[in-house]
Amino acid sequence: MHFLRPLLRSPSLNWILIAAALAAVTPSAAQAEALLLVEADTGKVLQADNATMPWYPASVTKIMTAYVTLKAVKDGRLSLDTLLTVSPVAASQSPSKMGFRPGIQVTVDNALKMMMVKSANDMAVVLAEGVGGSVDGFSAMMNQTAQKLGMTQTSYVNPNGLPADGQITSARDLAILARAVIRDLPEYEYFMHIPSIRYGRRVTQNFNKLIGRYPGADGFKTGFICASGYNLVASATRNGKRLIAVVLGASSGQQRAVRAAQLLERGFGGNGLGWLKPALGTVDNLVPIDASPPNLRDDMCGGKRKRPATDEDADVVANNGNASTGESAVTFFTAGLQPPMGKPSEMLAAAAEPSEPVPVYTGPTKTGAALIAAVAAEAEKQTPPKRGKKSKIAAKKPDAAAAKAEANAKPAAKPVKHANAKPEAATRSAAPAERRPAAKPAAAEKPAPKPAKPNAAKPKGETKPAG
């Protein structure tokens, strides 16, 4: 260490080293946030900040839901083609969800795709009831699995991560779970990185913004409730090396993706300053913190920053400079890292790499012409009737307005007679109101009331917040 003596004579550098040491033993400053970066194959920890602080998992819970379900498939207790029925409990879940009525049936395969891409809370309950018999029964299976994997800071109450007392995890435990998925379910990993799904005319992009944007991104899941902030478990592979990044408590959907990309970049890049970093061991050996999870409700949803309890993020949170990244020159110095370049944020702000959406549908497994016909039938049912200028306004907001309209319309029609019928029949009966194109000519013959409504202020007012 004699070569450091001249450096240590510098008062300014001494101050930096002291500040760095303090930062290394105290929690991250600017905002409550947990960060963890590990090697997937060895479990070696490359960076850890508040990694064992208890945290509300939100929808990253669905990684465990998928793991338990796919283990049941692998063990032969059911198959991806097994039909599951939407129960009243599943249909009553809060958004984000598919919005299917009770009695509709979906395969395990389609339910998994909808849950992992759209973060559909109703599909998580459908899977839970299909595998565990009930939400409570499945939650017990989730907890047993967590204990078996060594997730000592985790407890589950439901399969989708909606707010519930006792639903807790940590960045450490989530990294352990991600490693288990990679190790135990390699043949089913594609569920963790599907870029988008298509249900009829509706296309939903994966809420994990790294998929299709960050080179080599190949997993896993996002999550958000007001108390947790924006969470993300992500993985990427480069030159045969796979890393897992966990970000908990970010300020927005965009920010959690940027933070994960920054962690991954550092892990892949290396900068020759690793000697400054203390040995952190493996993820299993990180020492848990005995504390209560931070509650970020006031920061995430208080005052003017109201947000729904959903992963669907409009990215309206402004960048607050250094505070939003939660890092400073001192913390970069202690980690032996350089401040991040603009590349990750620019990369994630770009459009996702083009890919063909994976079709999802209700009813039994379909292939070939039957699948094409099923997708076309759903698209036809979702096609709104053409009513002059109103249809143009609706076209501007297909995902927000149309999805809400469909969610409100479907529960109103409850053809109980078809609840136990064949899935195709139940699906056909799901949207009688959407079969009104036959009334289009009659609607077109009413010129008097129609021109007045498109010029009303309400549609324009609805467009502004969406932007």
C-alpha positions in Angstrom: 0.0 0.0 0.0 3.1 2.3 0.0 2.1 3.6 -3.5 -1.0 5.1 -1.9 0.9 7.3 0.7 1.4 10.3 -1.6 -2.3 10.2 -2.5 -3.4 10.1 1.2 -1.4 13.2 1.9 -4.0 15.1 -0.2 -6.6 16.6 2.2 -9.3 16.7 -0.5 -8.7 13.0 -1.4 -8.7 12.1 2.3 -12.1 13.8 2.7 -13.4 11.8 -0.3 -12.1 8.5 1.1 -13.8 9.2 4.5 -17.1 10.1 2.9 -16.8 7.0 0.7 -16.3 4.8 3.8 -19.3 6.4 5.5 -21.4 5.9 2.4 -20.4 2.2 2.3 -21.9 1.5 5.7 -25.0 3.7 5.5 -28.2 3.2 3.4 -28.5 5.0 0.1 -29.3 8.6 0.6 -31.6 10.5 -1.8 -34.6 8.2 -1.8 -35.5 4.7 -0.5 -34.2 2.3 -3.1 -32.7 -1.1 -3.1 -30.2 -2.3 -5.7 -28.6 -5.6 -6.4 -26.4 -7.1 -9.1 -25.4 -10.7 -9.1 -23.9 -13.3 -11.5 -26.6 -15.8 -12.5 -24.4 -18.9 -12.5 -22.3 -18.3 -9.4 -24.5 -16.0 -7.3 -21.5 -13.7 -6.8 -22.7 -10.3 -5.7 -21.2 -7.4 -7.8 -23.1 -4.6 -6.2 -25.5 -4.4 -3.2 -27.3 -1.3 -1.8 -30.1 -2.1 0.8 -30.2 -5.5 -0.8 -31.6 -7.2 2.4 -34.0 -4.4 3.3 -37.5 -5.9 3.5 -39.6 -4.6 0.6 -43.2 -4.8 -0.7 -42.8 -7.0 -3.9 -45.9 -5.8 -5.9 -46.2 -7.7 -9.2 -42.7 -9.2 -9.1 -44.6 -11.6 -6.9 -45.7 -13.1 -10.3 -42.3 -14.6 -10.8 -43.0 -16.9 -8.0 -46.5 -17.6 -9.3 -45.0 -18.6 -12.6 -42.3 -20.6 -10.9 -44.7 -22.7 -8.8 -47.1 -23.1 -11.8 -44.3 -24.2 -14.2 -42.8 -26.6 -11.6 -46.3 -28.2 -11.4 -46.3 -28.5 -15.2 -42.8 -29.9 -15.2 -43.7 -32.5 -12.6 -46.7 -33.6 -14.7 -49.5 -32.4 -12.3 -51.0 -30.4 -15.2 -50.0 -29.2 -18.7 -49.7 -26.0 -20.6 -52.8 -27.1 -22.4 -54.9 -27.6 -19.2 -58.0 -25.4 -19.3 -58.6 -23.2 -16.2 -61.9 -21.3 -15.5 -62.1 -17.7 -14.5 -63.8 -17.6 -11.1 -65.7 -14.6 -9.5 -62.7 -14.1 -7.2 -60.3 -13.9 -10.2 -62.7 -11.6 -12.2 -62.9 -9.2 -9.2 -59.2 -8.4 -9.0 -58.0 -4.9 -9.5 -56.2 -3.8 -12.7 -54.0 -4.5 -14.4 -56.1 -7.4 -15.7 -57.6 -9.0 -18.8 -61.2 -8.4 -17.6 -62.7 -11.8 -18.5 -66.1 -12.7 -17.1 -66.5 -15.6 -14.7 -66.9 -18.8 -16.6 -64.5 -18.0 -19.4 -61.7 -20.6 -19.8 -58.1 -20.1 -20.6 -55.2 -22.5 -20.9 -52.3 -22.5 -18.5 -50.1 -21.4 -21.4 -52.2 -18.3 -22.3 -52.8 -17.4 -18.6 -49.0 -17.3 -18.1 -48.4 -15.2 -21.1 -51.1 -12.7 -20.1 -49.8 -12.6 -16.5 -46.1 -12.1 -17.4 -46.5 -9.6 -20.2 -49.6 -7.6 -19.2 -49.1 -8.3 -15.5 -52.7 -9.4 -15.4 -53.9 -9.8 -11.8 -56.9 -11.9 -12.7 -54.8 -14.4 -14.6 -52.5 -14.8 -11.5 -55.6 -15.8 -9.5 -56.8 -18.2 -12.3 -53.4 -19.9 -12.1 -53.4 -20.0 -8.3 -56.8 -21.6 -8.1 -56.0 -24.0 -10.9 -52.8 -25.2 -9.3 -53.4 -24.8 -5.6 -57.2 -25.0 -5.4 -57.6 -21.6 -3.9 -55.6 -18.4 -3.3 -54.8 -19.4 0.2 -53.8 -22.9 -0.9 -51.5 -21.6 -3.6 -50.0 -18.9 -1.3 -49.0 -21.8 1.1 -47.3 -23.5 -1.9 -45.5 -20.2 -2.7 -44.2 -19.9 0.9 -43.1 -23.5 1.0 -41.2 -22.9 -2.2 -39.6 -19.7 -0.9 -38.4 -21.6 2.2 -37.0 -24.4 0.1 -35.0 -21.9 -2.1 -33.6 -20.0 0.9 -35.7 -16.9 0.5 -35.7 -16.2 4.3 -37.1 -12.7 4.0 -40.1 -13.5 1.9 -43.7 -14.2 2.7 -46.7 -14.4 0.3 -50.4 -13.7 0.9 -51.6 -13.6 -2.7 -50.3 -14.6 -6.2 -50.4 -11.2 -7.8 -48.7 -8.8 -5.4 -51.7 -6.5 -4.8 -51.4 -4.8 -1.4 -51.8 -7.2 1.5 -50.5 -7.4 5.0 -47.6 -9.8 5.2 -46.6 -9.7 1.5 -42.9 -9.0 1.8 -39.6 -9.8 0.1 -36.2 -8.3 -0.5 -33.8 -7.7 -3.4 -31.7 -10.6 -2.1 -34.6 -13.0 -2.1 -35.7 -11.9 -5.6 -32.3 -12.6 -7.0 -32.3 -16.0 -5.4 -35.7 -16.7 -7.1 -34.5 -15.5 -10.5 -31.5 -17.8 -10.2 -33.9 -20.7 -9.4 -36.0 -20.0 -12.6 -32.8 -20.0 -14.7 -31.5 -23.2 -13.0 -34.7 -25.2 -12.6 -36.9 -24.2 -15.6 -34.7 -23.5 -18.6 -37.3 -25.0 -21.0 -39.9 -22.5 -19.8 -37.8 -19.4 -19.6 -39.4 -17.9 -22.7 -42.4 -16.9 -20.5 -40.0 -14.4 -18.8 -39.1 -12.4 -21.8 -42.0 -12.3 -24.3 -41.8 -8.8 -26.0 -45.6 -8.4 -26.5 -48.9 -10.2 -26.8 -51.9 -9.8 -29.0 -55.5 -10.4 -27.8 -57.7 -9.7 -30.7 -56.9 -6.2 -31.8 -55.2 -5.2 -28.6 -51.4 -5.4 -28.5 -49.7 -5.1 -25.1 -46.0 -4.5 -24.8 -44.0 -6.1 -22.0 -43.9 -3.6 -19.1 -40.2 -4.5 -18.7 -38.7 -1.8 -20.9 -35.4 -3.6 -21.2 -37.0 -6.3 -23.4 -36.4 -5.5 -27.0 -34.3 -2.4 -26.1 -31.4 -3.5 -24.0 -29.0 -5.9 -25.8 -29.3 -9.4 -24.4 -32.2 -8.7 -22.1 -33.9 -12.0 -21.2 -36.1 -11.6 -18.1 -38.0 -11.2 -15.8 -40.8 -9.0 -14.3 -41.8 -5.5 -13.2 -44.0 -4.5 -10.2 -45.7 -1.4 -8.7 -47.9 -0.5 -5.9 -47.9 2.9 -4.1 -46.1 1.5 -1.0 -43.3 -0.2 -3.0 -42.5 2.2 -5.7 -41.4 0.9 -9.1 -39.7 -2.5 -8.9 -37.9 -4.6 -11.5 -36.1 -7.9 -11.6 -34.1 -8.0 -14.9 -31.5 -10.2 -16.5 -29.3 -10.0 -19.5 -26.7 -12.2 -21.2 -23.6 -11.0 -23.0 -20.7 -13.1 -24.3 -22.0 -16.1 -22.4 -22.2 -14.2 -19.1 -25.6 -13.7 -17.5 -26.3 -11.1 -14.9 -29.4 -10.5 -12.7 -30.3 -6.9 -11.6 -32.9 -6.1 -9.0 -34.2 -2.5 -8.6 -36.8 -1.8 -5.9 -38.4 1.6 -5.1 -37.5 3.5 -8.3 -39.5 6.7 -9.0 -41.0 5.6 -12.3 -41.3 2.8 -14.8 -38.6 4.4 -17.0 -36.3 5.0 -14.1 -36.4 1.4 -12.8 -35.4 0.3 -16.3 -32.6 2.9 -16.6 -31.3 1.9 -13.1 -31.3 -1.8 -14.1 -29.5 -1.1 -17.4 -26.9 0.9 -15.5 -26.3 -2.0 -13.1 -26.0 -4.4 -16.0 -23.7 -2.1 -18.0 -21.3 -1.9 -15.1 -21.4 -5.6 -14.5 -20.6 -6.4 -18.2 -18.2 -3.5 -18.8 -15.8 -3.7 -15.9 -13.4 -0.8 -15.5 -10.3 -2.2 -13.9 -11.1 -0.6 -10.5 -12.4 -3.8 -8.9 -9.7 -3.7 -6.3 -11.5 -0.7 -4.7 -14.6 -2.9 -4.0 -14.9 -5.0 -0.9 -15.6 -8.7 -1.4 -19.4 -9.1 -1.2 -19.6 -12.9 -1.3 -22.6 -14.7 -2.8 -26.3 -13.6 -2.7 -27.3 -16.4 -0.3 -24.9 -15.1 2.3 -26.1 -11.5 2.4 -27.2 -10.8 6.0 -30.9 -9.8 6.3 -31.8 -6.5 7.9 -34.4 -6.7 10.7 -36.6 -3.8 9.8 -40.0 -2.9 8.4 -40.4 -2.3 4.7 -40.3 1.4 3.7 -43.7 2.7 2.7 -43.3 5.0 -0.3 -47.0 5.7 -0.6 -46.6 9.5 0.0 -43.8 9.8 -2.5 -45.4 7.6 -5.2 -49.1 8.5 -4.9 -49.4 11.5 -2.6 -50.5 14.9 -3.5 -50.3 15.6 -7.2 -48.6 12.3 -8.0 -51.6 10.0 -7.8 -51.1 6.6 -9.5 -53.2 3.5 -9.9 -51.9 0.3 -8.2 -50.7 -1.1 -11.5 -47.5 -1.7 -13.5 -48.9 0.3 -16.4 -46.7 3.4 -16.2 -47.2 6.5 -18.3 -43.7 7.8 -17.4 -45.0 11.2 -16.4 -42.6 11.5 -13.5 -40.1 14.2 -14.2 -36.4 13.5 -13.9 -35.1 15.1 -10.7 -31.5 15.2 -11.6 -29.1 13.4 -9.3 -31.8 12.7 -6.7 -33.7 10.6 -9.2 -30.7 8.3 -9.8 -29.9 8.2 -6.1 -26.2 8.2 -6.8 -23.4 10.7 -6.4 -19.7 10.9 -7.3 -18.8 9.6 -3.8 -20.9 6.4 -4.2 -19.5 5.8 -7.7 -16.0 6.2 -6.2 -16.7 3.7 -3.4 -18.0 1.1 -5.9 -15.0 1.7 -8.2 -17.4 2.8 -10.9 -17.7 5.7 -13.3 -20.9 7.8 -13.5 -23.3 6.3 -16.0 -23.3 7.7 -19.6 -26.5 8.7 -21.3 -26.6 5.5 -23.3 -28.9 3.4 -21.1 -31.6 6.2 -20.9 -31.3 6.9 -24.6 -31.5 3.2 -25.4 -34.6 2.7 -23.2 -36.3 5.8 -24.5 -36.2 4.4 -28.1 -38.9 2.2 -29.6 -38.7 -1.5 -28.8 -37.1 -3.7 -31.5 -39.8 -4.9 -33.9 -41.3 -8.3 -33.1 -44.4 -10.2 -33.9 -46.8 -10.1 -30.9 -47.6 -13.6 -29.5 -51.3 -14.3 -29.9 -53.3 -15.1 -26.8 -56.9 -16.2 -26.6 -59.6 -17.9 -24.6 -60.7 -21.5 -24.9 -58.7 -24.7 -25.7 -55.3 -24.7 -27.4 -55.5 -23.8 -31.0 -52.9 -24.1 -33.8 -52.8 -23.3 -37.5 -56.0 -22.2 -39.2 -58.0 -22.6 -35.9 -55.6 -20.2 -34.2 -55.8 -17.6 -37.0 -59.6 -17.9 -37.0 -59.7 -17.4 -33.2 -57.5 -14.3 -33.3 -59.6 -12.9 -36.1 -62.9 -13.6 -34.2 -61.6 -11.7 -31.2 -60.4 -8.8 -33.3 -63.9 -8.7 -34.9 -65.6 -8.6 -31.6 -63.3 -5.8 -30.4 -63.9 -3.6 -33.5 -65.9 -0.6 -32.4 -68.8 0.4 -34.6 -68.1 3.3 -37.0 -70.0 6.3 -35.9 -68.6 9.3 -37.8 -66.1 11.4 -35.9 -66.4 9.5 -32.7 -64.6 6.5 -34.1 -61.6 8.8 -35.0 -61.4 10.1 -31.5 -61.5 6.6 -30.1 -58.8 5.6 -32.6 -56.4 8.1 -30.9 -56.6 6.2 -27.6 -57.1 2.5 -28.4 -55.3 1.1 -25.4 -56.8 3.4 -22.7 -60.3 4.2 -23.8 -61.1 1.0 -25.6 -59.7 -1.2 -22.9 -61.7 0.6 -20.2 -64.8 0.5 -22.3 -64.4 -3.2 -22.8 -63.7 -3.8 -19.1 -66.9 -2.0 -18.3 -69.0 -3.6 -21.0 -68.1 -7.2 -20.4 -69.2 -7.6 -16.8 -72.6 -6.0 -17.7 -73.4 -9.0 -20.0 -73.5 -12.1 -17.9 -74.9 -15.0 -19.9 -74.9 -17.5 -17.1 -76.3 -20.2 -19.3 -73.0 -20.3 -21.1 -70.7 -20.4 -18.1 -70.3 -24.1 -18.2 -70.5 -24.6 -21.9 -67.6 -25.2 -24.3 -65.0 -22.5 -24.0 -65.6 -21.3 -27.6 -69.3 -20.9 -27.0 -68.6 -19.0 -23.7 -66.2 -16.7 -25.6 -68.7 -16.1 -28.3 -71.3 -15.0 -25.8 -68.9 -12.7 -24.0 -69.6 -9.6 -26.0 -73.2 -9.4 -27.3 -73.1 -5.6 -27.2 -70.1 -5.7 -29.6 -72.2 -7.5 -32.3 -74.1 -4.3 -33.1 -72.4 -3.5 -36.4 -75.8 -4.5 -37.9 -77.2 -1.3 -36.4 -74.6 0.8 -38.2 -76.8 1.9 -41.1 -79.5 3.0 -38.7 -77.0 5.0 -36.7 -75.7 6.6 -39.8 -79.2 7.9 -40.7 -79.3 10.1 -37.6 -77.3 13.2 -38.7 -78.9 15.6 -36.3 -77.4 14.4 -32.9 -74.2 13.0 -34.2 -72.3 16.2 -35.4 -72.9 18.0 -32.1 -71.2 15.3 -29.9 -67.8 15.0 -31.6 -67.3 18.8 -31.2 -67.9 18.6 -27.4 -65.0 19.4 -25.1 -64.9 16.1 -23.3 -63.1 14.0 -25.8 -60.4 16.7 -26.2 -60.0 17.0 -22.5 -59.6 13.2 -22.3 -56.8 13.3 -24.8 -54.7 15.8 -23.0 -54.0 13.8 -19.8 -53.1 10.8 -21.9 -50.3 12.7 -23.6 
